[in-house]
Amino acid sequence: MRLSSTAVRQFLSVLLLLLGATCLSGCAVYSFSGASIPSGLETISIPIAQDNTSSPVNRLGTDLTDQLTDRFVDRTRLSLTTDDAGADALLRARVQRYTNEPTGVSGDERATTNQVTLRVQVRYVDQTQDEELLTQTFSGSANYDPVEAGLDGERQAIQNALENVADDIFSTATSNW
């Protein structure tokens, strides 16, 4: 038995409709970045991260907030709002610790490599459901040469560590669905 081209097209159309309906019936909405956000969330507030450290970068909290905002707004369907109480989701971060320690030493006992490490506590809440989605502490680190790069190297290592932390926070917050 041979099917006509019209019958084949109708069959494929029905199959595509069923496949599409199945994909849309999940509990989360997925983006092309692999991030998933609960379907009821449309807005997010990300207040400036608290900085409880004594790092040489006085913008540590602001820089972390910028990194997180870029990820959650650019890579998901969420819109940013400054209304903490009215946002569907709230993401708060606090930089708890900053360290800068030598990890490599030369023969004359001088540091050849230093490692900057940041520890950040995060709380991510679905305010529409009054549900805590994530409470976790994240760490990020990066190395630099204190002799060659000096304070500029330390600042760059801090930015690299912030990027690592922001990536981990975003991945963890958007992959649990």
Contacts in CASP RR format, 6 or more apart in sequence:
PFRMAT RR
TARGET T0000
AUTHOR 0000-0000-0000
METHOD contacts of the structure
MODEL  1
MRLSSTAVRQFLSVLLLLLGATCLSGCAVYSFSGASIPSGLETISIPIAQ
DNTSSPVNRLGTDLTDQLTDRFVDRTRLSLTTDDAGADALLRARVQRYTN
EPTGVSGDERATTNQVTLRVQVRYVDQTQDEELLTQTFSGSANYDPVEAG
LDGERQAIQNALENVADDIFSTATSNW
3 11 0 8 1.000
26 39 0 8 1.000
27 38 0 8 1.000
27 39 0 8 1.000
27 177 0 8 1.000
28 36 0 8 1.000
28 37 0 8 1.000
28 38 0 8 1.000
28 39 0 8 1.000
28 177 0 8 1.000
29 36 0 8 1.000
29 37 0 8 1.000
29 38 0 8 1.000
29 39 0 8 1.000
29 77 0 8 1.000
30 36 0 8 1.000
31 37 0 8 1.000
31 75 0 8 1.000
31 76 0 8 1.000
31 77 0 8 1.000
33 75 0 8 1.000
33 76 0 8 1.000
34 174 0 8 1.000
34 175 0 8 1.000
35 75 0 8 1.000
35 76 0 8 1.000
35 170 0 8 1.000
35 174 0 8 1.000
35 175 0 8 1.000
36 174 0 8 1.000
36 175 0 8 1.000
36 177 0 8 1.000
37 76 0 8 1.000
37 77 0 8 1.000
37 78 0 8 1.000
37 89 0 8 1.000
37 174 0 8 1.000
37 177 0 8 1.000
38 126 0 8 1.000
38 129 0 8 1.000
38 133 0 8 1.000
38 177 0 8 1.000
40 88 0 8 1.000
40 128 0 8 1.000
41 78 0 8 1.000
41 88 0 8 1.000
41 89 0 8 1.000
41 126 0 8 1.000
41 128 0 8 1.000
42 77 0 8 1.000
42 78 0 8 1.000
42 79 0 8 1.000
42 88 0 8 1.000
43 78 0 8 1.000
43 79 0 8 1.000
43 80 0 8 1.000
43 81 0 8 1.000
43 86 0 8 1.000
43 87 0 8 1.000
43 88 0 8 1.000
43 89 0 8 1.000
44 72 0 8 1.000
44 73 0 8 1.000
44 78 0 8 1.000
44 79 0 8 1.000
44 80 0 8 1.000
44 81 0 8 1.000
44 87 0 8 1.000
44 88 0 8 1.000
44 89 0 8 1.000
44 90 0 8 1.000
44 91 0 8 1.000
45 80 0 8 1.000
45 81 0 8 1.000
45 82 0 8 1.000
45 83 0 8 1.000
45 84 0 8 1.000
45 86 0 8 1.000
45 87 0 8 1.000
45 89 0 8 1.000
45 90 0 8 1.000
45 91 0 8 1.000
46 65 0 8 1.000
46 68 0 8 1.000
46 69 0 8 1.000
46 72 0 8 1.000
46 80 0 8 1.000
46 90 0 8 1.000
46 91 0 8 1.000
46 92 0 8 1.000
46 93 0 8 1.000
47 65 0 8 1.000
47 84 0 8 1.000
47 90 0 8 1.000
47 92 0 8 1.000
48 61 0 8 1.000
48 62 0 8 1.000
48 65 0 8 1.000
49 60 0 8 1.000
49 61 0 8 1.000
49 62 0 8 1.000
49 64 0 8 1.000
49 65 0 8 1.000
49 68 0 8 1.000
49 92 0 8 1.000
49 93 0 8 1.000
49 94 0 8 1.000
49 95 0 8 1.000
49 120 0 8 1.000
50 61 0 8 1.000
50 93 0 8 1.000
50 94 0 8 1.000
50 95 0 8 1.000
51 60 0 8 1.000
51 61 0 8 1.000
51 94 0 8 1.000
51 95 0 8 1.000
52 94 0 8 1.000
52 95 0 8 1.000
52 96 0 8 1.000
52 97 0 8 1.000
53 60 0 8 1.000
53 95 0 8 1.000
53 96 0 8 1.000
53 97 0 8 1.000
53 98 0 8 1.000
53 118 0 8 1.000
54 98 0 8 1.000
55 95 0 8 1.000
55 98 0 8 1.000
55 158 0 8 1.000
56 151 0 8 1.000
56 154 0 8 1.000
56 155 0 8 1.000
57 63 0 8 1.000
57 155 0 8 1.000
57 158 0 8 1.000
60 95 0 8 1.000
60 98 0 8 1.000
60 118 0 8 1.000
60 158 0 8 1.000
60 162 0 8 1.000
61 93 0 8 1.000
61 95 0 8 1.000
63 159 0 8 1.000
63 162 0 8 1.000
64 93 0 8 1.000
64 95 0 8 1.000
64 120 0 8 1.000
64 162 0 8 1.000
64 165 0 8 1.000
64 166 0 8 1.000
65 93 0 8 1.000
67 162 0 8 1.000
67 163 0 8 1.000
67 165 0 8 1.000
67 166 0 8 1.000
68 91 0 8 1.000
68 93 0 8 1.000
68 166 0 8 1.000
68 169 0 8 1.000
68 170 0 8 1.000
69 80 0 8 1.000
70 166 0 8 1.000
71 166 0 8 1.000
71 167 0 8 1.000
71 169 0 8 1.000
71 170 0 8 1.000
72 78 0 8 1.000
72 80 0 8 1.000
72 91 0 8 1.000
72 170 0 8 1.000
72 173 0 8 1.000
73 79 0 8 1.000
73 80 0 8 1.000
75 170 0 8 1.000
75 174 0 8 1.000
76 174 0 8 1.000
78 88 0 8 1.000
78 89 0 8 1.000
81 87 0 8 1.000
84 90 0 8 1.000
85 127 0 8 1.000
86 127 0 8 1.000
87 127 0 8 1.000
88 126 0 8 1.000
88 127 0 8 1.000
88 128 0 8 1.000
89 124 0 8 1.000
89 125 0 8 1.000
89 126 0 8 1.000
89 127 0 8 1.000
89 133 0 8 1.000
90 123 0 8 1.000
90 124 0 8 1.000
90 125 0 8 1.000
90 127 0 8 1.000
91 122 0 8 1.000
91 123 0 8 1.000
91 124 0 8 1.000
91 125 0 8 1.000
91 173 0 8 1.000
92 122 0 8 1.000
92 123 0 8 1.000
92 124 0 8 1.000
93 120 0 8 1.000
93 121 0 8 1.000
93 122 0 8 1.000
93 169 0 8 1.000
94 120 0 8 1.000
94 121 0 8 1.000
94 122 0 8 1.000
95 118 0 8 1.000
95 119 0 8 1.000
95 120 0 8 1.000
96 119 0 8 1.000
96 120 0 8 1.000
96 121 0 8 1.000
96 137 0 8 1.000
97 117 0 8 1.000
97 118 0 8 1.000
97 119 0 8 1.000
98 116 0 8 1.000
98 117 0 8 1.000
98 118 0 8 1.000
98 158 0 8 1.000
99 115 0 8 1.000
99 116 0 8 1.000
99 117 0 8 1.000
100 114 0 8 1.000
100 115 0 8 1.000
100 116 0 8 1.000
100 117 0 8 1.000
100 154 0 8 1.000
101 114 0 8 1.000
101 115 0 8 1.000
101 117 0 8 1.000
102 111 0 8 1.000
102 112 0 8 1.000
102 113 0 8 1.000
102 114 0 8 1.000
102 115 0 8 1.000
102 146 0 8 1.000
103 113 0 8 1.000
103 114 0 8 1.000
103 115 0 8 1.000
103 143 0 8 1.000
104 111 0 8 1.000
104 112 0 8 1.000
104 113 0 8 1.000
105 111 0 8 1.000
105 112 0 8 1.000
106 112 0 8 1.000
110 147 0 8 1.000
111 146 0 8 1.000
111 147 0 8 1.000
112 145 0 8 1.000
112 146 0 8 1.000
112 147 0 8 1.000
113 143 0 8 1.000
113 144 0 8 1.000
113 145 0 8 1.000
113 146 0 8 1.000
114 143 0 8 1.000
114 144 0 8 1.000
114 145 0 8 1.000
114 146 0 8 1.000
114 154 0 8 1.000
114 157 0 8 1.000
115 141 0 8 1.000
115 142 0 8 1.000
115 143 0 8 1.000
115 157 0 8 1.000
116 141 0 8 1.000
116 142 0 8 1.000
116 143 0 8 1.000
116 144 0 8 1.000
116 154 0 8 1.000
116 157 0 8 1.000
116 158 0 8 1.000
116 160 0 8 1.000
116 161 0 8 1.000
117 139 0 8 1.000
117 140 0 8 1.000
117 141 0 8 1.000
117 161 0 8 1.000
118 139 0 8 1.000
118 140 0 8 1.000
118 141 0 8 1.000
118 158 0 8 1.000
118 161 0 8 1.000
118 162 0 8 1.000
118 165 0 8 1.000
119 137 0 8 1.000
119 138 0 8 1.000
119 139 0 8 1.000
119 140 0 8 1.000
120 137 0 8 1.000
120 138 0 8 1.000
120 139 0 8 1.000
120 140 0 8 1.000
120 165 0 8 1.000
120 169 0 8 1.000
121 136 0 8 1.000
121 137 0 8 1.000
121 138 0 8 1.000
122 134 0 8 1.000
122 135 0 8 1.000
122 136 0 8 1.000
122 137 0 8 1.000
122 138 0 8 1.000
122 169 0 8 1.000
122 173 0 8 1.000
123 132 0 8 1.000
123 134 0 8 1.000
123 135 0 8 1.000
124 132 0 8 1.000
124 133 0 8 1.000
124 134 0 8 1.000
124 135 0 8 1.000
124 173 0 8 1.000
125 131 0 8 1.000
125 132 0 8 1.000
125 133 0 8 1.000
126 132 0 8 1.000
126 133 0 8 1.000
133 173 0 8 1.000
133 176 0 8 1.000
134 172 0 8 1.000
134 173 0 8 1.000
134 176 0 8 1.000
136 172 0 8 1.000
138 165 0 8 1.000
138 168 0 8 1.000
138 169 0 8 1.000
138 172 0 8 1.000
139 165 0 8 1.000
140 161 0 8 1.000
140 164 0 8 1.000
140 165 0 8 1.000
140 168 0 8 1.000
141 161 0 8 1.000
141 164 0 8 1.000
142 156 0 8 1.000
142 157 0 8 1.000
142 158 0 8 1.000
142 160 0 8 1.000
142 161 0 8 1.000
142 164 0 8 1.000
143 157 0 8 1.000
144 150 0 8 1.000
144 153 0 8 1.000
144 154 0 8 1.000
144 156 0 8 1.000
144 157 0 8 1.000
145 153 0 8 1.000
146 153 0 8 1.000
146 154 0 8 1.000
149 156 0 8 1.000
END
